[in-house]
Amino acid sequence: MTKLFVLDIDDFRPLAEVAAKDADVTVRRRGPYLEIVATGSIRIERNVTGCRNALWYSAVAAVQDGRIRQWDKSELVVEPTGAEG
């Protein structure tokens, strides 16, 4: 499972909300974080989140069992690592 963690605050919740629109993605609260989980890649379009640059580029708290393949002004893509990919 690919996991992306963002702090559970108003500024970063839109990332989890947009990611959750994908049927293959699950979002759950884990301590002070939102854990975004997928069996494959996690893709989040920046424009859909409404995040400004400073928030967008500071949103990621951690990635587990994955790596960031793209994180630019338009999209954040976390892809699985290892045998799952």
C-alpha positions as CSV (number, residue, x, y, z in Angstrom):
1,M,0.0,0.0,0.0
2,T,1.2,3.5,-0.9
3,K,0.7,6.0,1.9
4,L,0.8,9.8,2.0
5,F,0.5,11.7,5.2
6,V,-0.6,15.3,5.6
7,L,-1.2,17.2,8.8
8,D,-4.9,17.2,9.6
9,I,-5.5,21.0,9.5
10,D,-7.8,23.1,7.4
11,D,-5.1,24.2,5.0
12,F,-4.2,20.6,4.0
13,R,-7.5,18.8,4.2
14,P,-8.3,19.6,0.5
15,L,-5.5,17.3,-0.6
16,A,-7.1,14.4,1.2
17,E,-10.6,15.3,-0.1
18,V,-9.4,15.5,-3.7
19,A,-7.5,12.2,-3.3
20,A,-10.5,10.5,-1.8
21,K,-12.5,11.1,-5.0
22,D,-10.5,8.2,-6.5
23,A,-12.3,5.0,-5.7
24,D,-9.0,3.2,-5.1
25,V,-8.0,5.7,-2.4
26,T,-8.9,5.6,1.3
27,V,-8.4,8.4,3.7
28,R,-8.4,8.0,7.5
29,R,-7.2,10.0,10.5
30,R,-4.1,8.7,12.1
31,G,-3.1,10.8,15.1
32,P,-2.7,14.4,14.0
33,Y,-2.4,13.3,10.3
34,L,-4.6,12.3,7.5
35,E,-3.3,9.0,6.0
36,I,-4.1,8.8,2.3
37,V,-3.8,5.1,1.2
38,A,-3.9,3.5,-2.2
39,T,-2.9,0.1,-3.7
40,G,-1.4,2.0,-6.6
41,S,-0.4,5.6,-7.2
42,I,-1.8,8.6,-5.5
43,R,-2.5,11.6,-7.8
44,I,-3.7,15.0,-6.6
45,E,-4.2,17.9,-8.9
46,R,-3.2,21.2,-7.3
47,N,-5.8,23.4,-9.0
48,V,-8.6,21.1,-7.8
49,T,-7.4,21.5,-4.2
50,G,-7.3,25.3,-4.3
51,C,-4.0,25.3,-2.5
52,R,-1.7,28.2,-3.0
53,N,2.0,27.5,-3.7
54,A,3.3,27.9,-0.2
55,L,0.7,25.4,1.2
56,W,1.0,23.1,-1.7
57,Y,4.8,22.7,-1.3
58,S,4.6,22.3,2.4
59,A,1.7,19.8,2.6
60,V,3.6,16.5,2.6
61,A,4.5,15.2,6.1
62,A,5.6,11.7,5.1
63,V,5.4,9.0,2.4
64,Q,5.4,5.3,3.3
65,D,5.9,2.4,0.8
66,G,6.1,4.9,-2.0
67,R,8.1,7.7,-3.5
68,I,7.2,11.1,-4.9
69,R,7.5,10.9,-8.7
70,Q,6.1,14.4,-9.4
71,W,5.4,17.4,-7.2
72,D,5.2,20.5,-9.3
73,K,2.8,23.4,-9.8
74,S,0.1,21.2,-11.3
75,E,0.2,17.7,-9.7
76,L,1.5,15.6,-6.8
77,V,2.1,11.9,-7.7
78,V,3.2,9.3,-5.3
79,E,3.9,5.9,-6.8
80,P,4.4,2.6,-5.0
81,T,7.8,1.1,-4.4
82,G,8.8,-2.5,-4.3
83,A,6.8,-5.5,-5.5
84,E,3.5,-3.7,-5.2
85,G,4.1,-1.3,-8.1
